[in-house]
């Protein structure tokens, strides 16, 4: 049944006389929808709850909506609690790019909501003297983001408590009868919340797992895995399916595919990459035209819809790249074996052949299921060396490969220039990888190089993604696009005011070419950090959606992800649509389900990024906890009334310089200008300033780092981003996690 029929069936079931509240899986069984369809029922119930047509009761039991509850002035949204106890609710009905003010919730009006929970808010009347913006109180917690948390076990006055990591909860959580787990004070533990804390009562939980002391190697990673509910080993039935695919695979028996094994095709990846999901060929044509071939691993051949492999990949939605390990979306038998475009091996691909004019204009797109054989597996460093001095490499790699690389550079430069002529943005932000030893401990850091070889692959992946999106759009087939909404006029107005305060004359930044001109103007200048950070903060997040909203930063009105099906589920869905068209059938697509899938993939992507960020933070804090007083250069990444958030330039640790430590003056906060200005000295701190700071305090449990100011660099002395640092791109190169020795680096 379609979405409307399913929702109606659920409402009729819940609304019938004598209905007893039940959990979603029970309702699914009562409707005769078990197995694969159970997740569909859960999502439908979740939508109905968000619409206020159903509600969750105790223990997540589904109940009819309360007809007596007042509807006017009631808003449903996601809650975010601040360390001081108050919080904000972002309405959940916001569409990408739409501006809706967050609702302020005073501490005593937050009930027992935790960060990430879906809540119902009753708006309050504004009173004289209150700050601008909507206010309200939480009247119901509709859905918990999680009941599982990670923290540190402690004992006090004969009672046991767990201090939950971070600043989610202001006070420790009481846990009963911990003796059954043989837990010791200082151990990291996983708890299941029985009663969430509120301003009027303490929380209560039970310990479900003991991870061990944080100092033990690997416990920090385990903590993040549990905190973000990240998957680990694949279910045995999924591994068995992968083994069966390996047994069926015969690289010689694909006569129905285009044989591209005679073409000069290469892969370019980091030196320690394990999976290779894209390869390139390029042939010059008459009149300066080009025939670019982008060959992408045909994962859809091995991962078929409604199989265990597909269900697991869909649930994971993305590979997760932590500093010391990779959690793949697909079993390694497929991701590193069957589907990987290994050199010298016949491998299945979807080959996108794009004919381009001499100035980079795509003329035709031809998509084929193919068999390819990569001639060479090259690293970025090797390619840069070839481009710098090709002659010594002709004997090592062969003339055809070297000539291919020289052609690739020529076309990539043309495509890059064309993108920028159309208004694409490039933000020069330093990117630093932490270096780990074999125990997963930080030993240093290094700047991620972003050279011409990286730009070549970036341009070709962008070209293929855009070509596939236009090909599907022309056939009027709905698909998951990669959508990056335009920044709101309010954000751009604030950005204009900020830039003007820096003394830079700009036109209206609602014109993307003015924004592009600004970014180009400040690159390499003292204002670079300030402007590029401010622009980044003004841009919304890119998401997956079937809505044809375009991609603002890439200046593309039709864009999708196609080139990384080994690590991204949206790419796999696009491959399946391509298969349907090539087979001469029109795929049956449920538009509503496509929206839900886009939301799920976006959420999983954001979860993966948050987990990587938190584990990196945890490892850096452990490293700095033994280095109190260490001085480093840092850039101001945020300005608040209570201080400056800064991030190290060589070691990417994030911390706070509290305003109380700026003892030389009384500082006034200017929200519009992102500045703290001194009354007497005239000294001003703003977004993008480069400071010398010293490590002052490290709190591993709350994951907090405090710096103290040593010196503010004069503008002429400001450290700038290394030349050629990466800009705003959507093709992320794979590789090993953060300089470990045997893992693979993320492909972006």
C-alpha positions as CSV (number, residue, x, y, z in Angstrom):
1,X,0.0,0.0,0.0
2,X,1.1,3.6,-0.6
3,X,2.0,6.1,2.1
4,X,-1.6,7.6,2.3
5,X,-3.2,4.1,2.6
6,X,-0.8,3.0,5.2
7,X,-1.3,6.1,7.4
8,X,-5.1,5.7,7.1
9,X,-4.8,2.0,8.1
10,X,-2.8,3.0,11.2
11,X,-5.2,5.7,12.2
12,X,-8.2,3.4,11.8
13,X,-6.5,0.7,13.9
14,X,-5.4,3.1,16.7
15,X,-8.8,4.8,16.6
16,X,-11.0,1.7,16.8
17,X,-13.0,1.0,20.0
18,X,-11.1,-1.0,22.6
19,X,-7.7,-0.3,21.1
20,X,-4.9,-0.8,23.7
21,X,-1.8,1.3,23.3
22,X,1.0,-0.8,21.6
23,X,4.5,-0.3,20.3
24,X,5.0,0.3,16.5
25,X,6.3,-3.3,15.9
26,X,3.1,-4.7,17.5
27,X,0.9,-2.4,15.3
28,X,2.9,-3.6,12.3
29,X,2.1,-7.2,13.1
30,X,-1.6,-6.5,13.7
31,X,-1.7,-4.9,10.2
32,X,0.0,-8.0,8.8
33,X,3.1,-6.1,7.9
34,X,6.2,-7.8,9.4
35,X,9.8,-8.1,8.3
36,X,10.8,-5.5,5.8
37,X,7.6,-3.5,6.1
38,X,7.9,-3.0,9.8
39,X,10.3,0.0,9.3
40,X,7.8,1.5,6.9
41,X,5.1,1.3,9.7
42,X,7.5,2.9,12.2
43,X,8.2,5.8,9.8
44,X,4.5,6.3,9.1
45,X,3.7,6.5,12.8
46,X,6.6,8.9,13.3
47,X,5.1,11.2,10.6
48,X,1.6,11.0,12.2
49,X,3.1,11.9,15.6
50,X,4.9,14.9,14.1
51,X,1.6,16.0,12.5
52,X,-0.2,15.7,15.9
53,X,-2.5,12.9,14.7
54,X,-1.0,10.3,17.0
55,X,1.1,10.5,20.1
56,X,3.6,8.4,22.0
57,X,2.7,7.4,25.5
58,X,4.8,5.7,28.3
59,X,7.4,3.2,27.0
60,X,6.9,4.5,23.4
61,X,3.4,3.1,23.2
62,X,1.3,4.6,20.4
63,X,-1.8,6.4,21.5
64,X,-4.5,8.4,19.7
65,X,-3.9,12.2,19.7
66,X,-5.5,13.9,22.7
67,X,-8.5,15.8,21.2
68,X,-8.7,18.0,24.3
69,X,-5.2,19.3,23.8
70,X,-5.2,22.9,22.7
71,X,-3.8,23.2,19.2
72,X,-3.3,26.9,18.5
73,X,0.1,28.2,19.5
74,X,1.6,24.6,19.7
75,X,4.7,23.8,17.8
76,X,6.6,20.5,17.3
77,X,10.4,20.7,17.0
78,X,13.8,19.4,18.0
79,X,15.1,20.5,21.4
80,X,18.7,21.6,22.1
81,X,19.7,22.1,25.8
82,X,22.4,24.5,26.7
83,X,24.9,23.8,29.6
84,X,23.1,26.4,31.8
85,X,19.9,24.5,31.6
86,X,17.8,26.6,29.2
87,X,17.4,25.5,25.6
88,X,16.0,26.1,22.1
89,X,13.5,24.3,19.9
90,X,13.9,24.4,16.1
91,X,10.5,23.7,14.5
92,X,10.5,20.4,12.6
93,X,8.3,21.7,9.7
94,X,11.2,23.8,8.3
95,X,12.0,23.1,4.7
96,X,15.6,23.4,3.4
97,X,16.6,27.0,3.2
98,X,13.5,28.3,5.0
99,X,14.1,30.7,7.8
100,X,12.3,29.9,11.1
101,X,13.4,31.4,14.4
102,X,14.3,29.0,17.2
103,X,12.0,29.1,20.3
104,X,13.7,29.9,23.5
105,X,12.8,27.6,26.4
106,X,13.7,28.8,30.0
107,X,15.4,26.3,32.2
108,X,12.3,25.7,34.4
109,X,10.1,25.1,31.3
110,X,12.2,22.4,29.7
111,X,10.6,19.4,31.5
112,X,12.8,16.4,31.1
113,X,13.7,16.9,27.5
114,X,17.2,16.1,26.4
115,X,19.1,17.4,23.4
116,X,17.8,15.9,20.1
117,X,14.4,15.0,21.5
118,X,11.3,15.8,19.5
119,X,9.1,18.0,21.7
120,X,5.8,19.9,21.7
121,X,6.1,23.5,22.7
122,X,3.3,25.9,23.8
123,X,4.3,29.4,22.8
124,X,4.2,32.1,25.5
125,X,3.0,35.7,25.2
126,X,5.8,38.2,24.9
127,X,6.2,40.4,28.0
128,X,7.8,43.8,28.2
129,X,11.5,43.8,28.7
130,X,12.0,40.3,27.4
131,X,14.6,39.7,24.6
132,X,13.3,39.5,21.1
133,X,12.3,36.2,19.6
134,X,9.7,33.6,20.4
135,X,9.6,31.9,23.8
136,X,7.6,28.9,25.1
137,X,7.5,25.9,27.4
138,X,7.7,22.2,26.6
139,X,4.4,20.5,27.2
140,X,5.4,17.0,25.9
141,X,8.4,15.0,24.9
142,X,7.0,13.3,21.8
143,X,10.0,11.2,20.8
144,X,13.4,10.6,22.5
145,X,16.5,10.8,20.3
146,X,18.0,8.0,22.4
147,X,17.8,6.4,25.8
148,X,21.4,5.2,25.7
149,X,24.3,7.4,27.0
150,X,28.0,7.0,27.8
151,X,29.6,8.4,30.9
152,X,32.0,7.9,33.8
153,X,31.0,5.8,36.8
154,X,31.5,7.2,40.3
155,X,30.4,6.6,43.9
156,X,29.3,9.1,46.6
157,X,27.9,8.6,50.1
158,X,27.1,4.9,49.3
159,X,25.2,5.7,46.1
160,X,26.4,5.1,42.5
161,X,26.3,7.8,39.7
162,X,27.3,8.2,36.1
163,X,28.5,11.6,34.8
164,X,27.3,11.5,31.2
165,X,30.0,12.6,28.8
166,X,29.8,16.2,27.4
167,X,27.3,18.7,28.7
168,X,24.0,17.0,28.0
169,X,23.1,16.8,31.6
170,X,24.0,19.3,34.4
171,X,24.1,16.6,37.2
172,X,25.3,13.0,37.4
173,X,22.6,10.3,36.8
174,X,21.8,7.9,39.7
175,X,22.3,4.2,38.8
176,X,21.0,1.3,40.9
177,X,22.7,-2.0,41.7
178,X,25.9,-1.5,39.7
179,X,27.6,-4.4,41.5
180,X,26.4,-7.0,39.0
181,X,28.7,-5.4,36.4
182,X,31.9,-5.3,38.5
183,X,32.3,-1.7,37.6
184,X,35.0,0.5,39.2
185,X,35.0,4.2,39.8
186,X,36.5,5.9,36.8
187,X,35.3,3.3,34.3
188,X,33.5,4.4,31.2
189,X,30.0,2.8,31.1
190,X,26.9,2.7,28.9
191,X,23.6,3.5,30.6
192,X,20.0,3.1,29.6
193,X,17.9,6.0,30.9
194,X,14.9,4.9,33.1
195,X,13.9,8.5,34.1
196,X,15.3,11.6,32.4
197,X,16.3,14.4,34.7
198,X,14.3,17.6,34.9
199,X,14.7,20.9,36.7
200,X,12.7,19.3,39.6
201,X,14.0,15.7,39.9
202,X,17.2,13.8,39.3
203,X,17.5,11.2,36.6
204,X,17.8,7.5,37.0
205,X,19.4,4.9,34.8
206,X,20.8,1.3,34.7
207,X,24.3,0.3,33.5
208,X,24.1,-1.9,30.5
209,X,27.8,-2.2,29.6
210,X,31.2,-1.5,31.1
211,X,33.8,-0.3,28.6
212,X,36.7,0.1,31.0
213,X,38.9,3.1,32.0
214,X,39.3,5.8,29.5
215,X,43.1,5.5,29.6
216,X,42.9,1.9,28.1
217,X,43.6,1.9,24.4
218,X,40.4,1.8,22.3
219,X,37.9,2.8,25.1
220,X,37.6,6.3,23.7
221,X,36.5,4.8,20.3
222,X,34.1,2.4,22.0
223,X,32.6,5.3,23.9
224,X,31.8,7.1,20.6
225,X,30.5,4.0,19.0
226,X,28.0,3.5,21.8
227,X,27.2,7.2,22.2
228,X,26.2,7.5,18.5
229,X,24.8,4.0,18.2
230,X,27.1,3.2,15.4
231,X,27.0,-0.2,13.8
232,X,30.1,-2.5,14.0
233,X,30.2,-6.1,12.7
234,X,27.8,-7.0,9.9
235,X,25.1,-9.6,10.7
236,X,26.1,-13.1,9.7
237,X,23.3,-13.4,7.2
238,X,24.6,-10.2,5.4
239,X,28.1,-11.6,5.3
240,X,26.8,-14.9,3.9
241,X,25.0,-12.9,1.1
242,X,28.3,-11.2,0.3
243,X,30.1,-14.6,0.2
244,X,27.4,-15.9,-2.1
245,X,27.9,-12.9,-4.4
246,X,31.7,-13.6,-4.4
247,X,31.0,-17.3,-5.4
248,X,28.7,-16.3,-8.3
249,X,31.0,-13.6,-9.7
250,X,33.0,-14.6,-12.8
251,X,34.8,-11.7,-14.3
252,X,34.9,-13.4,-17.7
253,X,31.1,-13.9,-18.2
254,X,29.7,-10.4,-19.0
255,X,29.2,-10.4,-22.7
256,X,26.1,-8.2,-22.3
257,X,28.3,-5.3,-21.2
258,X,30.5,-2.8,-23.2
259,X,34.0,-4.1,-23.2
260,X,36.2,-1.1,-22.1
261,X,39.2,-3.2,-21.1
262,X,41.3,-2.0,-24.0
263,X,40.8,1.7,-23.0
264,X,43.6,3.5,-21.0
265,X,41.9,3.7,-17.7
266,X,43.5,4.6,-14.3
267,X,42.6,5.2,-10.7
268,X,44.1,8.0,-8.5
269,X,43.8,7.5,-4.7
270,X,45.7,7.9,-1.5
271,X,48.6,5.5,-1.1
272,X,46.9,3.3,1.5
273,X,43.4,3.2,0.0
274,X,41.7,-0.2,-0.1
275,X,38.6,0.4,-2.2
276,X,38.7,2.0,-5.6
277,X,35.2,3.2,-6.7
278,X,36.1,5.5,-9.6
279,X,38.5,5.4,-12.6
280,X,39.1,7.8,-15.4
281,X,39.7,7.7,-19.2
282,X,40.1,10.7,-21.5
283,X,40.3,10.8,-25.3
284,X,40.8,14.0,-27.4
285,X,38.4,14.4,-30.3
286,X,38.4,16.6,-33.4
287,X,38.1,20.4,-33.1
288,X,39.5,20.4,-29.6
289,X,36.6,18.3,-28.1
290,X,37.0,15.7,-25.4
291,X,35.5,12.4,-24.5
292,X,35.7,12.0,-20.8
293,X,35.0,8.6,-19.3
294,X,34.2,8.4,-15.6
295,X,33.9,4.7,-14.6
296,X,32.2,4.0,-11.3
297,X,32.1,0.7,-9.5
298,X,28.8,-1.1,-10.3
299,X,27.8,-1.8,-6.7
300,X,24.1,-2.2,-7.8
301,X,25.1,-5.4,-9.6
302,X,26.0,-7.0,-6.2
303,X,23.6,-5.2,-3.8
304,X,20.1,-5.9,-5.0
305,X,16.9,-4.3,-3.6
306,X,15.1,-6.0,-0.7
307,X,18.1,-8.3,0.1
308,X,19.8,-8.4,3.5
309,X,22.8,-6.6,2.0
310,X,20.5,-3.8,0.8
311,X,18.6,-3.5,4.1
312,X,21.9,-3.2,6.0
313,X,23.4,-0.7,3.6
314,X,20.2,1.4,3.7
315,X,20.2,1.4,7.5
316,X,23.8,2.5,7.6
317,X,23.4,4.9,4.7
318,X,27.1,5.8,4.7
319,X,30.5,4.6,5.7
320,X,31.8,6.2,8.9
321,X,35.4,7.4,8.9
322,X,36.7,7.7,12.5
323,X,40.2,8.7,13.3
324,X,41.3,5.1,13.9
325,X,39.0,3.0,11.9
326,X,36.4,2.8,9.1
327,X,32.9,1.4,9.6
328,X,32.0,0.5,6.1
329,X,28.5,0.6,4.6
330,X,29.1,-2.7,2.8
331,X,31.0,-5.8,3.8
332,X,34.7,-5.7,2.8
333,X,34.1,-8.7,0.4
334,X,32.2,-6.2,-1.8
335,X,33.7,-2.8,-0.9
336,X,37.3,-3.9,-1.0
337,X,36.9,-6.9,-3.3
338,X,34.2,-7.6,-5.8
339,X,33.2,-4.0,-6.5
340,X,36.7,-2.4,-6.1
341,X,38.2,-1.2,-9.4
342,X,41.6,-2.9,-8.7
343,X,44.4,-2.5,-11.2
344,X,44.8,-5.4,-13.7
345,X,41.4,-6.9,-12.7
346,X,38.3,-7.1,-14.9
347,X,35.7,-5.2,-12.9
348,X,32.1,-4.2,-13.5
349,X,31.4,-0.5,-13.8
350,X,28.9,2.1,-14.9
351,X,30.8,4.2,-17.4
352,X,29.6,7.7,-18.0
353,X,31.0,9.1,-21.3
354,X,30.7,12.8,-21.5
355,X,31.6,14.6,-24.7
356,X,32.7,18.2,-24.1
357,X,33.6,21.1,-26.2
358,X,37.0,22.7,-26.1
359,X,35.8,25.2,-23.5
360,X,34.3,22.4,-21.3
361,X,30.6,22.6,-22.3
362,X,29.0,19.1,-22.0
363,X,27.4,18.2,-25.3
364,X,26.3,14.6,-24.9
365,X,26.2,12.0,-22.1
366,X,26.3,8.3,-22.9
367,X,25.9,5.8,-20.0
368,X,26.9,2.2,-20.3
369,X,27.2,-0.9,-18.2
370,X,30.7,-1.9,-18.8
371,X,33.7,-4.2,-18.0
372,X,36.9,-2.2,-17.4
373,X,40.4,-3.0,-16.5
374,X,42.4,-0.3,-14.7
375,X,45.9,0.1,-16.2
376,X,47.5,1.7,-13.2
377,X,46.7,2.5,-9.6
378,X,48.3,5.9,-9.0
379,X,48.6,8.0,-5.9
380,X,48.0,11.7,-5.7
381,X,51.7,12.3,-4.9
382,X,52.8,10.3,-8.0
383,X,50.4,12.3,-10.2
384,X,51.8,15.6,-8.9
385,X,55.3,14.4,-9.6
386,X,54.4,13.3,-13.1
387,X,52.7,16.7,-13.8
388,X,55.7,18.6,-12.5
389,X,58.3,16.6,-14.6
390,X,56.7,14.0,-17.0
391,X,59.8,12.8,-18.8
392,X,61.3,10.5,-16.1
393,X,57.9,8.8,-15.7
394,X,57.3,7.8,-19.3
395,X,59.4,4.7,-18.8
396,X,58.0,3.9,-15.3
397,X,54.4,4.3,-16.2
398,X,54.3,4.0,-20.0
399,X,53.8,6.8,-22.5
400,X,50.0,6.3,-22.8
401,X,49.5,6.7,-19.0
402,X,51.6,9.9,-18.8
403,X,49.9,11.4,-21.9
404,X,46.6,10.6,-20.3
405,X,47.6,12.5,-17.1
406,X,48.7,15.5,-19.1
407,X,45.4,15.6,-20.9
408,X,43.5,15.2,-17.6
409,X,45.2,18.2,-16.2
410,X,44.4,20.3,-19.3
411,X,40.7,19.4,-19.3
412,X,40.4,19.8,-15.5
413,X,41.7,23.3,-15.7
414,X,39.1,24.1,-18.3
415,X,36.3,22.6,-16.2
416,X,37.5,24.4,-13.1
417,X,37.6,27.8,-14.9
418,X,34.1,27.2,-16.3
419,X,32.7,26.4,-12.9
420,X,34.0,29.6,-11.4
421,X,32.7,31.6,-14.4
422,X,29.3,30.2,-13.4
423,X,29.7,31.4,-9.8
424,X,31.0,28.4,-7.9
425,X,32.4,29.2,-4.5
426,X,35.7,28.2,-3.0
427,X,36.4,28.5,0.7
428,X,40.0,28.2,1.7
429,X,39.8,26.5,5.1
430,X,42.8,24.8,6.6
431,X,42.2,21.0,7.0
432,X,44.4,19.2,9.5
433,X,44.7,15.4,10.1
434,X,45.7,14.1,13.5
435,X,48.5,11.5,13.5
436,X,47.9,8.4,15.6
437,X,50.2,5.7,16.9
438,X,49.3,2.0,16.9
439,X,47.3,2.4,20.1
440,X,45.1,5.1,18.7
441,X,46.8,7.9,20.7
442,X,47.6,11.3,19.1
443,X,51.3,11.9,18.4
444,X,51.0,15.0,16.2
445,X,49.1,16.5,13.3
446,X,49.7,17.3,9.6
447,X,48.1,19.6,7.1
448,X,46.1,17.8,4.4
449,X,47.6,18.6,1.0
450,X,45.2,19.7,-1.7
451,X,47.1,19.7,-4.9
452,X,46.4,19.8,-8.6
453,X,46.0,16.0,-8.7
454,X,43.1,16.3,-6.1
455,X,41.6,19.1,-8.2
456,X,41.6,16.9,-11.3
457,X,39.6,14.1,-9.7
458,X,37.3,16.6,-8.1
459,X,36.4,18.2,-11.4
460,X,35.8,14.9,-13.1
461,X,33.6,13.6,-10.3
462,X,31.6,16.8,-10.3
463,X,31.1,16.5,-14.0
464,X,29.9,12.9,-13.8
465,X,27.5,13.7,-10.9
466,X,26.0,16.7,-12.7
467,X,25.7,14.7,-16.0
468,X,23.8,11.9,-14.4
469,X,21.5,14.3,-12.6
470,X,20.6,16.1,-15.8
471,X,20.2,12.8,-17.6
472,X,17.6,11.6,-15.1
473,X,15.9,15.0,-14.9
474,X,15.4,15.1,-18.6
475,X,13.6,11.8,-18.4
476,X,11.4,13.2,-15.6
477,X,12.5,10.5,-13.2
478,X,12.4,11.5,-9.5
479,X,15.7,10.8,-7.8
480,X,17.6,11.8,-4.6
481,X,19.4,15.0,-5.4
482,X,22.2,16.6,-3.4
483,X,20.6,19.9,-2.4
484,X,22.4,22.9,-1.0
485,X,19.9,25.7,-0.5
486,X,20.9,29.3,-1.0
487,X,21.7,31.3,2.2
488,X,18.8,33.3,3.5
489,X,18.7,37.1,2.9
490,X,19.0,37.6,6.6
491,X,22.2,35.7,6.8
492,X,23.6,37.5,3.8
493,X,22.7,40.8,5.2
494,X,24.5,40.0,8.5
495,X,27.5,38.8,6.4
496,X,27.5,42.1,4.5
497,X,27.5,44.1,7.8
498,X,30.4,42.0,9.1
499,X,32.5,42.3,6.0
500,X,31.9,46.1,5.9
501,X,33.1,46.4,9.5
502,X,36.4,44.8,8.3
503,X,36.8,47.8,6.0
504,X,36.0,45.8,2.8
505,X,33.8,47.5,0.2
506,X,31.3,45.0,-1.2
507,X,28.1,45.1,-3.3
508,X,25.1,43.0,-2.4
509,X,26.2,39.6,-1.4
510,X,22.9,38.2,-2.5
511,X,24.6,38.2,-5.9
512,X,26.8,35.1,-5.9
513,X,29.4,36.8,-8.1
514,X,29.9,39.5,-5.5
515,X,30.4,36.8,-2.9
516,X,32.8,35.0,-5.2
517,X,34.7,38.2,-5.8
518,X,34.9,38.8,-2.1
519,X,36.4,35.4,-1.4
520,X,38.9,35.8,-4.2
521,X,39.9,39.3,-3.0
522,X,40.7,38.2,0.6
523,X,42.5,35.0,-0.2
524,X,46.1,35.4,1.0
525,X,45.3,38.6,2.9
526,X,45.0,39.1,6.6
527,X,41.2,39.2,6.4
528,X,41.1,35.7,4.8
529,X,40.3,33.7,8.0
530,X,37.6,36.2,9.1
531,X,35.8,36.3,5.8
532,X,36.0,32.7,4.9
533,X,34.8,31.6,8.4
534,X,31.9,34.1,8.3
535,X,30.8,32.9,4.8
536,X,30.9,29.3,6.0
537,X,28.7,30.1,8.9
538,X,26.2,31.8,6.6
539,X,25.7,28.7,4.4
540,X,23.1,26.1,5.2
541,X,23.9,22.4,5.3
542,X,23.7,20.3,2.1
543,X,21.1,17.5,2.3
544,X,19.6,14.7,0.2
545,X,16.2,15.5,-1.2
546,X,14.1,14.9,-4.4
547,X,13.3,18.6,-4.4
548,X,14.9,20.3,-7.5
549,X,16.4,23.0,-5.3
550,X,19.9,23.1,-6.8
551,X,23.3,23.3,-5.3
552,X,24.2,26.8,-4.3
553,X,27.9,26.4,-3.6
554,X,28.6,24.5,-6.8
555,X,26.4,26.9,-8.8
556,X,24.5,23.9,-10.2
557,X,20.8,23.7,-10.7
558,X,20.8,19.9,-11.1
559,X,23.2,17.8,-9.0
560,X,23.3,14.4,-7.3
561,X,25.7,11.9,-5.8
562,X,26.6,9.1,-8.1
563,X,30.4,8.5,-7.9
564,X,30.7,6.8,-4.5
565,X,28.2,3.9,-4.3
566,X,30.6,1.9,-2.1
567,X,30.3,4.3,0.7
568,X,27.0,6.3,0.2
569,X,23.5,4.8,-0.2
570,X,22.1,7.7,-2.2
571,X,24.6,7.0,-4.9
572,X,23.4,3.4,-5.0
573,X,19.8,4.5,-5.4
574,X,20.8,6.6,-8.4
575,X,22.7,3.6,-9.9
576,X,19.5,1.5,-9.7
577,X,17.5,4.2,-11.5
578,X,20.2,4.2,-14.2
579,X,19.8,0.4,-14.5
580,X,16.1,0.7,-14.9
581,X,16.4,3.3,-17.7
582,X,19.1,1.2,-19.5
583,X,16.7,-1.8,-19.2
584,X,14.0,0.2,-20.9
585,X,11.7,0.3,-17.9
586,X,10.3,3.2,-15.9
587,X,11.1,2.7,-12.2
588,X,8.1,2.8,-9.8
589,X,8.9,5.5,-7.3
590,X,7.0,6.5,-4.2
591,X,7.7,10.2,-3.9
592,X,6.9,10.4,-0.2
593,X,9.2,7.4,0.5
594,X,11.9,9.2,-1.5
595,X,11.6,12.2,0.8
596,X,11.8,9.9,3.9
597,X,14.9,8.2,2.5
598,X,16.6,11.5,1.8
599,X,15.9,12.6,5.4
600,X,17.3,9.3,6.7
601,X,20.5,9.5,4.6
602,X,21.0,13.1,5.6
603,X,20.6,12.2,9.3
604,X,23.0,9.3,9.1
605,X,25.6,11.4,7.2
606,X,25.3,14.1,10.0
607,X,25.6,11.4,12.6
608,X,28.8,10.1,11.0
609,X,30.3,13.5,10.8
610,X,29.4,14.3,14.4
611,X,30.9,11.0,15.6
612,X,34.2,11.6,13.8
613,X,34.3,15.2,15.2
614,X,33.6,14.0,18.8
615,X,36.2,11.2,18.7
616,X,38.8,13.5,17.2
617,X,38.0,16.0,20.0
618,X,38.3,13.3,22.6
619,X,41.7,12.1,21.3
620,X,43.0,15.7,21.1
621,X,41.9,16.4,24.7
622,X,43.7,13.3,25.9
623,X,46.8,14.5,24.1
624,X,46.6,18.0,25.6
625,X,45.8,16.9,29.1
626,X,49.5,16.2,29.6
627,X,50.5,19.5,27.9
628,X,49.0,22.2,30.1
629,X,50.7,25.5,29.3
630,X,51.6,24.5,25.7
631,X,51.4,27.5,23.4
632,X,50.0,27.3,19.9
633,X,48.5,29.5,17.2
634,X,44.7,29.4,16.9
635,X,42.0,31.0,14.8
636,X,38.8,32.5,16.3
637,X,35.9,30.3,15.0
638,X,33.1,31.7,17.2
639,X,32.4,34.8,19.3
640,X,29.8,34.8,22.1
641,X,29.0,37.1,25.0
642,X,30.9,34.7,27.3
643,X,34.1,34.4,25.3
644,X,35.9,33.3,22.2
645,X,35.9,29.8,20.6
646,X,39.2,29.1,18.9
647,X,40.7,26.2,17.0
648,X,44.4,25.4,16.7
649,X,45.9,25.9,13.3
650,X,48.5,23.1,13.4
651,X,46.7,21.0,16.0
652,X,42.9,21.2,15.3
653,X,41.9,21.3,19.0
654,X,38.8,23.4,19.7
655,X,38.4,25.3,23.0
656,X,37.2,28.5,24.7
657,X,38.9,31.6,25.9
658,X,36.4,32.7,28.6
659,X,35.7,36.4,28.7
660,X,36.7,36.4,32.4
661,X,40.3,35.6,31.4
662,X,40.5,38.7,29.3
663,X,41.4,40.8,32.3
664,X,43.0,43.8,30.4
665,X,39.6,45.5,29.7
666,X,35.8,45.2,29.9
667,X,34.6,43.7,26.6
668,X,31.3,44.4,24.9
669,X,29.7,41.7,22.7
670,X,28.4,42.7,19.2
671,X,26.4,39.8,17.8
672,X,26.0,41.3,14.3
673,X,29.7,41.9,13.9
674,X,30.9,38.7,15.6
675,X,33.2,40.8,17.9
676,X,34.2,41.4,21.4
677,X,35.3,45.0,21.7
678,X,37.2,46.5,24.7
679,X,35.9,49.7,26.2
680,X,39.2,51.3,27.2
681,X,41.9,49.7,25.0
682,X,39.9,49.7,21.7
683,X,41.2,46.1,21.3
684,X,38.7,44.0,19.3
685,X,38.5,40.3,18.8
686,X,36.5,39.0,15.8
687,X,35.8,35.9,13.8
688,X,38.9,34.8,12.0
689,X,41.5,36.6,14.2
690,X,44.7,34.6,14.7
691,X,45.8,34.4,18.3
692,X,48.6,32.9,20.3
693,X,47.0,30.8,23.1
694,X,48.1,28.4,25.8
695,X,46.3,25.3,27.0
696,X,44.8,26.2,30.4
697,X,42.4,23.4,31.5
698,X,41.3,20.1,30.0
699,X,38.1,18.3,31.2
700,X,38.0,14.9,29.6
701,X,34.6,14.0,31.1
702,X,32.8,17.1,29.9
703,X,35.0,17.2,26.7
704,X,35.9,20.8,27.4
705,X,39.1,22.7,26.7
706,X,40.0,26.1,28.0
707,X,42.7,28.3,26.6
708,X,44.2,31.5,27.9
709,X,45.2,34.3,25.6
710,X,49.0,34.8,25.2
711,X,49.1,37.3,22.4
712,X,46.9,38.7,19.6
713,X,48.8,38.6,16.3
714,X,49.0,41.9,14.4
715,X,47.2,41.7,11.0
716,X,50.5,41.6,9.1
717,X,51.6,38.6,11.1
718,X,48.4,36.5,10.8
719,X,49.0,33.0,9.6
720,X,47.0,32.3,6.5
721,X,45.7,29.0,5.2
722,X,48.3,27.1,3.3
723,X,48.2,27.7,-0.4
724,X,45.9,25.4,-2.3
725,X,43.8,24.3,0.7
726,X,40.5,22.7,-0.2
727,X,37.5,24.7,-0.9
728,X,33.8,24.0,-0.8
729,X,33.5,20.7,-2.6
730,X,31.0,17.8,-2.7
731,X,33.3,15.0,-3.9
732,X,35.2,13.7,-0.9
733,X,38.2,11.6,-1.5
734,X,38.6,8.3,0.4
735,X,41.6,7.3,2.4
736,X,43.0,6.1,5.7
737,X,41.6,7.5,8.9
738,X,43.8,10.3,10.1
739,X,47.3,8.9,9.3
740,X,47.0,5.5,10.8
741,X,49.2,3.0,9.1
742,X,47.0,0.2,7.7
743,X,43.5,1.7,7.3
744,X,42.1,3.6,4.3
745,X,41.8,7.3,4.1
746,X,38.4,8.8,3.4
747,X,37.4,9.4,-0.2
748,X,35.5,12.6,-0.1
